[in-house]
Amino acid sequence: MLHFKRILKSILKYKTSSGLTFLSLVIAFTGIIILALYVSWEKSFDKFHENADSVYRLETALYNDRVPAKIGKIIREKVPEVEKLTALWSFSGKITTPKLNETNVSFEKSAMFAEESFLDIFTFPLKIGNKETALKDPHSAVVSESFSKSLFGDVNPVGETIIVQDIQYVVTGVMKDFPKNSSLQTDCLLSFSTYKEEPRYSYFDEWSEWSFNIFFSLVDGATPHSAIEKINEIEIVQQIKEEMSSQHSENDELIVLRSLKEVHFVPGSGSYVNPVILNVFTLLIVILIIMGAVNFINFATSQAPLRSKSLSITRVLGGTRMSSMAQIIFESVFLSLFAMTVSLLIYWALFQRIESLFSIHGLSMNGRYFFLLLFAGFAVLFGIIAGFYPARYVTSSPLAQSVKGNAHFSGKGKTIRNALVIVQFAFTIGLITSAFVIEKQLNFWRNFDIGINKEHVVYLNTTKDLRDHYQAFADELMKNNEISDYTYTQFIPGQVWMGWGRNVEGQQIQMKCWPIDERFLSFFNIQIDEGRGFNPASQSDINSFILNEKGKETFGWDNPLERQIDGFGFSGPLVGIAKDFNFLSLKGEVEPMIFWRTNERKDRLLLRLQPGNYTQTIAYIKNTAQKFDPKNPVEVQFLDDSLNALYSKEEKIARFIEFVALWTILLSVTGLLGLIVFISRDRIKEIGVRKVNGATIAEVVLLLNKDFVKWVLIAFVVAIPASWYAMNKWLENFAYKTSLSWWIFALAGILALGIALLTVSWQSWRAATRNPVEALRYE
């Protein structure tokens, strides 16, 4: 108890140093807590499944995780290493019940077709129902617990009917809501076998439809290597590989197995996170630890002359150097634990706001309370390690000098302190540079000309009644002078998901397919490079095709307009070659893609509005849609918003990195402020002498600031090569990327220098304007 009182008294005695140290640690620890929880959350994805180590996803070099569902049946029969297998197909749409449908109530939810083994492969427990049979029969459905309450309240829904895309399903089970750290997310599972009774889903059993995911678990003792060897031996797989080889280099692995634990880190999934970003955040944790330790050591060693005299008296009275060092280390641990406690309180107050602000998850400690012990242990360890060097440095002066208050410390301590400041600012400059580069890349994407006229375009998802009266609906909308054009299509730009595999004159090709109407090309001003466009005045072009330039180049066709392309039960001519444009995200290259002119698949209506009062025009669109379908209100969205949403993950991460960069700047400012306070105090007599001898205020301020300028310049030289390398590696992930302009690095350095000068100049000006008589009074 007496020892604790002595520690507390010592901390309060040196309140300036203790206060700045405490503030610095609180800033560092709060950032560490938030980043550690976020990184650990992202790395926990899909690990909760009982069979996570033995579950794999089938992928190809051509369409990544998209494959024909039919290949799953053959793998199930031919590969003994496979224990359970399921094909999946996900979509979003309106889901309701017959009772709710009468009152025009429906829910826009995600749904997923899955084979009956889905609930055996993945650990998504059923609260009601039998997992062995829940997805066995056609028109069976399993809904999540929360969605069940939305549809049926608290009653048991098993045996009740739901309506999904105008098709009725019987509820056979209720599952727990999918954990947020699951790569697979849905509110409703539908039996895959439904396709056998629903003509619209006949493509579930066609080789040409590359729109499905296939997951399977391996039997005990089987390895993914042995499984992929058996899969590659399957005749149809060999044929697919041979056909794909013409579109990929010999070094590509054409058929691969992706571990379930890796799915979250592979582009394509809605939950995808770039592992490079997680590595950056992990590095930021280390940076915050280092910066917190830098400030701690700098503040502690700057107090060495004062602490040395006090501790030397204790040693004269019988203490040892070890006991004096122990006292400093105990003080460090106490401050560290106290700062961690305050940081945790700040975290509890802020984490929900941070999640909401940056649209991220994983900051909650619910079910992760072991982190409390982890953070407490870290605080103790940090206090011991960070306090060891100051304890050794403060007690290093000869006892005789320390007792007289004339303790002399070698320049080594100051050299280390200066080096630590340089390290701290190097990190700060690096983070500022990274934030600027990420923001520049986002602006590059936002302003990039993707090759079509996307200005003033809105779209809506059509309902069955709207599709049944699609022409009358469009004609009614066009009566409004604020609407200048329209077109029907299955997909909107940025979301073309249909993959086709086709055999054309003995050559197997893979491409994206975009079902459109006759108005689509002119609506977006898509240019034809060869041949012709679709004839809007004639129905003869129905089930004909237009290929993009990338497709012609990839397939090596010299005379493409002589080709016939097989569709679903028909064969149509290739009538034109369209100029390339970016119909998907700018993260990847333009892919081979074919326009399919069809009078069906009018899932989305796009409208071009006149610039002006969008609010009234959108209200008119909604009211008109309600006349044709009173039960299903439509949502009108801007195309620009959907295209920008393709980069929402990067934008959220960018905002988060900028937030962390500001946090590290705050930590640097705290460290600088403390240093200039102690430096001004240590040099107060020197300043007094200089002023008595005629030094001006500006000269004194320059004297105190020049070291900080030098440190920032050295930090700039250290940080820029590392920042350039890191950002260059990050930009390599994208097909369309901005350049690393020199001004970004210059601006980061100037900003860091400005922050440093603003921080120290106020305190150095105070020291320079002080009356020199006060400093020299006792000389």
N, C-alpha and C positions, 0 to 999 in steps of 0.2 A: 504493500500500500504506500509506504514511504517512497519507494522507488518510483511508483506511478506519479505521486505528487511532485517529485523532483522533475520528472519528465515534463509534466504539464506546466510547471513553473518555468522551466527553461523555454518551452515553446512560446509561452505568453511573453517572456522577457524579450525575445527577439521577434516581436509581433509582425514587423514589416516583412522579414524573410519568411516567417511561418505563414503569414497571410498570402503572400504571392505564391509560395510553394503549394499551399492548399488550393488556391484558385486554379493554378496550372494543372494540378492533379485531377481536380474535378472535371475540367474541360477534357483532359486526355482520357480519363476513365469513362466518362459518359459516351464519348465517341467509340471507345473500345467495346463497351457493352452493346451498343446498337449494332456495330459492324459484326461483332462475334456472333450475336444471335441471328443476324440476317444470313451470314455466310453458312453457319451450321444448318440453318433451315433449308437453304437451297441445296446443300449437299446431302440432306436427308431424304430427298425425293425418291419415292418408290421403294425405300428400304424397309418399310413396314410390312410388305408382303412376306408371308411365311416362306414362299418359294422364290424370293427375289433373286437368289444366286443361280437359279437354274431356269429362269424364264428369259426367252430371247425373242426378238422381233426380226422377221425376214425383211431384208432390204436388197435393192438392186442399185447398180451404178447409175441407172437411167432415171428412175423416179423415186429414189431413196426408199421411203417406207411404203410407197404405193405399189401394190401388186394385184394380180387377178385373184379373186377369192377362190376360184376353182383349183388353184395350185395347192391349196391347203388339203383338199381331199386326197390328192396323190401323195403328198408328204406324209399324211396320216397313215396311208397304206404301205408306203415303200420304205419309210425310215423308222426302224425299231427303236432308235434312241429317243424318239418323240413320244412322250407320255400322254399329254393332253394338248389340243390345238384349238384355237378359235380364230375365225375371221371376224373383222369388225368394220363397220361403216358408220361414220358419225355425220350428223346434220343438225341444223336448228330449225325449229318451226313452231307453229301454234299447237298447243295441246290443251284439250278441254274434256269435259264429260257431257253426256247427252243432256243432263239437267242444267249444267252451267251454260251450255250452248244455246239453250232457249232464252237465256237472259243476256246473250252477247258477251259472255265472260270467257276469256281464254288466256293462256300463259305462253309467252315466247320462251321456250326452253330448249336445251340441248337434249338430243336423244341419240341412242346408239344401238344399231343392230348387232347382236352378238350371238354366237353359237352357244349351245347349252353348257359346254365345258368352261365357259368364261368364269363362272363363279368357283370353279375348282382351281383354275390357274391363278386367279387373283384373290387376295384376301379382302373381299368386300362382303362382310357378313350380312346375312338376312335376319331381320328381326321377326319377320313373319314369312312362312312359306318354306318349301323344300328346294334347296339349291340344286338337287339332282334333276328335278323335273320342271323347275320354274320357267326355263327358257326352251323347253323341248318342243312343245307343240306350236304350230303356226298361230299367229295372232295372240301370243302371250306377251305380257309386259310385267316388268318389275320396276317399281317407282321408288325414289328415295324417300326417306322418312319425312323430311321437311316438305317435299313436293306432295306427298300423300296428304299431309295436313291442309295444304293449300287447296287440294282438289276435293277431299272428302271430310275434312275436319278430323276429329279424334276417333272416328269409327274405323273398324277393320275393313280395308278396301278390297281384300281378296274376293274375287268373284264379280267385282264391279267392272264397268266398262269405261274405257277412255277413248278419245278420238284423237288420232295423230295424223295430220295431213289427210283428213277426210276418211281415214281407215279406222275401223273399230278394233280395239284390242281388249282382252280380258286380263285384269290384274291378277297375277299369280303369286306375287310376293312383294314385300317391302324391305328394302335394304337400308343400312345405315348410310347417312350422307358420306360421299367420298371425302376422304381427308384432303385438305388444301394442298398438302405436299404429295399429291398424286398427279402423275403426268396425264392419266386418263381422267376425264371429268365428264359427268353426265347426270341428268336428273331422271332419266328414264331408259331402261334397257328393253329392247324389243327382240323377239325371237327371230333369228336369222332365217329360219325355215319358212317364214311368212312369204318369202319370194315365190314359193311353190304354188301359192294360191292367189298371188297378186300380179297380174300381167305387167304393171308398171315397174316391178322390181325383177323382171326376167333377166336383166343384165347381171344380176348377182351370180349367175351361173355361166357367164360367157368369158372366154379367154381374152377377148378384146378389151375388156373393161378393167383398167388399171387404177382402181379407186379405193382399194381396201387395204387394211392392215392385217397382218397375220402374226399372232403371238403363239408361242408354244413353250411348254415346260419339258425338260429332259428327264429321263428316268435316272434313278440313282446310279452313279458311276459313269454315266455318259458325259462326254465332253463336247463342247461346241465344235471342236475341230473334227471329231468323228461324225457329228451330225451333218456338218456342211459337206463333208466328203460324200456321204450317202445322198444328200440332196443334189449335189452336182452330178451324180451318176444317173439320176432320173432322166429319161429320154427327152421329155418336153423341156426340162431345165437346160439340158445341153443345147437344144434347139434355140431356146431363148437367149442363152449366152452367145451362141454363134451369131444370132441376128443382131444382138446388141453390140457385138465387138466392132461392127462397122461404124458405130457412132461414138466409140470410146477408144482411148489409147490402150495399148497392150499392157500397160502397167496398172490399169484399173482392175480392182477386184469387182467382178460383175455381180456376183451373188455373195452377200455377207450376212452374218448374224450379229445383231446388236443386243448387247446385254440390257435387260430392263433397267438396271441401275445407271446406264449411260443415256437412256432415251431423253431425259430432261436436258441434257447438254448438247443435243443434236438439233440443228435448225429444222423447223417444220412444225413442231408441237406448239400449242398455244402457251404452254408453260415454259417454253425454252428460255434458258439463260446461257449467255456466252461464258464458258469456263474461264476465258481470259479475264473477263470482268471480275469473276470470283477471285481469281488470283490477284488481281489489282486490289480488291477489297481486303484480301488477306495481307497483302503488302502494306495496305494502309493501317491495318491493326498494328503491324510491326512498327510502322512509322510513328504512330501515336504513342506507342510504348517508348520508342527511342526519344521522341520529342519531350514526352513527360519526364523521362529520366534526365534528359539534357537540362531542362529547366531546374529540376530538383538538384542536380549536381552543381549547376552554375550558382544557384541561390545559396546553397550550403557552403560552397568554397569561397564565395564572396564575403561570407561572414567569418572567415577563418581568423582574422586578427582579433575580433571581439570574442569569439568562442574560445580561442586559444588561451587567453588570460584567465577566463573563468574556470576552464578545465584544469589549468596548471595549478591553480590554488587547491583544487580537489586532490590532485596528485601529490602536492606537498603535504597534505593532511593525511596521507596514507594510501591514496588510491593508486591505481596502476594505469598505464596507457591503455591496456586492454579494457579496463572498466570504463575509461573515458570513451573509447571507441564504441563499447557496448551501449553506453548511454545515447550516443548520437544515432546508432542503428535502431535502438528502441524508439527514439523520437521519430525516426523515419517510418517505422512500421506503424506507430500510432497515427501519424498524419496520413499515411497511406490508407489505413483501415477507415479512418474518419472520412477521408475524401471519397472512398468507394461507397460508404454508406450514403453520403449526400448524393453521389452520382446515381445510385440505384433509385433514390427518391425522385430525382429529376427524370430518370428514365421512365418510372411508373407514371409520372405526370404527362410525359410527352409522347410515348411510343405510339399510342393510337392516332395522335395527330400526325406523326411522321408517316405512319402507314397510309393514312388518308391522303396526305399531301403528295406523296410520291407513288401512290397506287402499288404498294408492295405489301407482302405478308411476311410473317416469320419473326416479328419482333416481340410477340407475346411469350411470356414464360409459363403459361398454363401447360401443365404436364411436363415441364422442363425445369423443375425447381432445383435440379442438380447444378444448374448454372450458378445458383446463389453460393453454393459451396465452392464452385470453381472460381468465381470472382473473388470470394473472400480469401481463398488460398493464393490467388494471383496477387492480391493487395499485400499480403504478408511477404511473399517472395520478392515482389517489387521493392518493398521497403527495405528488405535486407540487402538486396543487390545494389539498389540505387544509393543506399546509405553507407555502403562499405567504403567507397572511394573518398567521399567527404570526411568520414570518420578517420581514415588513415591520413588524409591530407591535413586536417585541422590539428591533429595531435603530432604532426611530424616535426614541429619547431622545437629546438632545444628548450628544456624546462626553464633554465635560468633566464633566457630571453623572454619567454612567455610570461613568467611571473611579473617581470618589470613592464610588461605591455609593449616590449620591443620585438615581438616575434617576427622572424624573417622567414618568408616562404619563397621557395625557388620559383623561377619563372615557368616551371613545368606545368604547374596548376593552371596558370593563366593561358598557357599555350593550349592545353587540353580544353579549357573553357571556350577559347576562340574557335577551336576546331569543331566543337559541338554546336556552336552557333552556326557555323558554316554548313554543317550537316543538316541542321534544322531548316535553314533557308533553302538549301538544295531541294529538300522534300517539298517545301512550300512552292517553289518555282516550278517544280515538276508537276504538281497537282494543278496549278494555275494553267500551265501549258496544256495539260490533258483536257481540262474543262473547255478551253478555247478550241482545241482541235475537234472535240466531240460536237460542240455547238456548231462549228463550221461545217462538219459533215452533215448534221441534221438540216442546216440551211441549204446545203447543196442538194439534198434529196427533195426538200420542199419546193425548191425553185427549178428543179430539173425539168426540161421539156421532154416528156415521155413519148412524144410523137403523135399525140391526138389532141383534138380540141376538147378539153375537159372543163372549160369555163362555164359557169352559171348552170351546171347540170345537177339535177336532183333525181333520186330514184326511190322506188317503193317496191316491196315484195308483194306480188299479186296473190290473191286468194283464189279458190276454185271458182267462185261465182264471177270474179273479175276475169279469169282466164276464159270462162265459158262465153263471156260477152266482151272479149278483148277489143274488138274493132269498134263496137258501139261506145265502149268506155273511152277509148282514145279519141274518137270523133267528138264526144262531149267535152273532153278536156280541151281540145283544140279550138273550141268556140271562144275560149278566153284569149284575148289578144296578148296577154302577158306570157303565154306559152307558145314558143315558136316552132318546136319540133318534138318528135317522140320516136322511140324505138323499143321493141321488145327483145329480150335476150335471157338466156339462162343465168349468165354470170355478169358481174360488173367488172370493169378494169381493176386489176390487182387481186382478183379472186377467181381466176380461171382454174378450176380444180379437176376437170375431167381429163383423164389420161387415156389415150387410145393406142392400142397395138394393132397394126394392120399389115397384111401381106399384100404387097403391090407388085404384081408381075414377078413373083418369086423372091422379092426382097422384103424382109420384115422391117418395118419402121415403127418408131415410137414417137408420139407427139402429144401435145395438148390439143383438145378439141373445144371449140367455142360455138355452141348453137346460137344462131342469131336470126333476125328477120331481114327482109329486103331493104329496110331503111337504115340499118346499123352503120354501114360503111360511110354513107353520106352524113349521117348524124355526127360522127366523130371525124369526118374529113380524112378518112384513111385512103392513102394513095395506092393506086394499082400500078405496079411496075411492068407487068407483062400480062397479056390476055385482057380480060375485062372484069368488071364488077358484076354483081347480081342485078338483074333487070327488075326494077321495082314495079313495072307495069305488067309483068307477066308472071304466071304461076309455074312456068316451065322450068324455072331455076330451082324449084323446091328439090331438096336432097342433092344439090350440087355443092361444090367446095371451092374455096380459095385458100391457097397455102401461103405462108409468109416466106420471105427471102431466106431466113435462117433454115427453114425446112428444106428448101431447094438446095441450098449449099450443103447441108448436113447429109442429105440423101444422095447427093451427086447426080441429080437429074438434069440432063442437057435439054430434054424436050418434055417438061413437066405437064404441058397442057394436053398431052396425049394419054395421060394416065386416068384410070378409073379407081375410085376409092370405095371400099365396102363400108356401108353403114350398118344399121340394125335391120337386117332383112332386105337390104337394097344395095345397089351399086350406083354411084353417081359420078359425073365427070368433074375433073379439076379444070375450072374455067379461067382461073387467074392466079397471079402471084402478087401479093400485097407487100408493100414496103414494111420493113421491120419497125415495130414500136415496142415499148416496154409494157407488156400487158400484165406482168407480175411485179413483184417487189424489185427495187433497184439494187438489192443486195446480191442478186444473181444475174447472170448473163441472159440475154434473150434466148428462149428455147424454140424448137420447131413447134409450130402451132397452125391449126387448120380451122378456117371458118366453115361452119356447116349451116347452110341456108335451110331452115326448117319452118314449118307452119305450126310446130308444137313447141314445148319447153319455153313457154312465155312466163317464166318465173319472176322476172323483174321488168318493170317499166321504167325507162329513163326518159326524163323530160328536160328540155333546154328552156330556161326562163329568160325573159327580158330583164336586164339589170334594172333594179329599182326596188319596189316594195315586195320583197319576198314573202313577208308574213301573210299578206292578203292572198297571194297566189297559192301558197301552201295550204292555207285554210280552204280555198276553193277546191284544191285537189282532194283534200280529205273529205270534204262534204260531197263531192261528186262520187268518190269511191263508196261512200256510205249509202248513196242511192242505189248502187248496183249490188252492194253486199252490206246490209244493215247490221249483220251479226259480227262482222270482223273488221274493226277499225284498222286502218293502215297507218304506218309510220313513214313519213317523208324525210329522207336524209340527203345531205349534200355529198356529191361524189368526192369533192376535195377532202372532206372530213374522213371518208373511208380510205382514201389513198394515203393520207397522213397517218392514219391509224396503223398502217403497215409497219411504221417505224416507232410505234408507241413504246415498245419495250426498250429500244435504244434511248428514246427521249426520257423515259422514267429513270433509267440508269444514269443518263447524263445529268438530270436534275439532282440525283442522289450524290453523284460524284462532286458536283458543284457545291452541294451542301457540305460534304466532307472537306472539300478544299477550303471553304470558308471557316470550317471548324479548326482546321490546322493553322489557318492564318491567325485566328483568334488565339490559338495556343502560342504561336510565334510572337504575337504582339505582347502577350503576357510575359513571355521570357525576356523580350527586349526591354520591356518597361522595368522589369526587376533589375536587369543588368545595368541600365542607365542610372537607376536610383543608387545602386551600390557603387558604381564607378564614380558618379558625381560626389558621393559621400567620401570615398577614399581619396579623391583628388581635390577636396574642398580647399585645403591649404595651398596646394599648387595653384589653384584658380585665384585665390586671394593674392598670392605673391605676384602672379602675372598681371592682375588688374592694378595693383599698386604701382607696378612698373609700366603702366600705360596701355595694357592690352584692352582692346575694345570688346564689346559684347559679342559681335559677329565673329571675332577671332577666337573667343573662348568656345562659342557654339561649334565652330568649325573644328576646333581641337577635339571636342568630345564626340563629334559625329563622324570624323574621318575614318575611324576604325570600323564603324558599322558599314560605311559605304564600301570599304575594302572587303569586308566579310561577304557582303551581298554579291559583289562582283565575282569573288572566287566561287561562291555558291552557284552563280549563274553559269560559269565556265564548267562546273562539275555537272550541273543538272541538265543542260541542254542536250549533250550527246545521248544521255540515258533517256530523256523524254522523247527525242527524235526517234530512237530505236523502238521504244515501247509503242508510240503512236503509229509508227510505220507498220509494225506487226499487227496492230489492231485494224488498221485500214485495209490490210491484205485480206481480211475476211469478206470484203465487199467487191462486187464487180465494178460498180460505179462509185468512185470515191473522189474526195477533194484532194487538193495538194497540200503539202506541209509548207506553208508560206513562211518566209523568214520573219515577217512582221509579228507572227504569233509568238515566237520565242522572244523577240525584242520587247513586245508589249508585256509579256509575263515578267521579264526582268525589270522593266521600268516600273511595273505595278508593285513588284516585291520591294524595289528600292524606295518607291514612294511610301509604301506602308512602313518600312523601317524608319525612314526619315521623319514621317509624321509622328511615329511612336516615340522616338528619342528626342526630337527637337524641342518639344514642350518642356520635358524635364531638364534638358541641357540648357535651355533658355532660362529656366528658373535658377539653375546653379550659376549661370553667367551673370544674372542680374542681382545676385545676393550681395549684401554689403561685405566687402573684403575685411572690414574691421572685426566682424564676428568670427571669421575664420582664423584670424591672426591674434585674437585676443589673448590667448594663453602662450604665445610664442615669445 
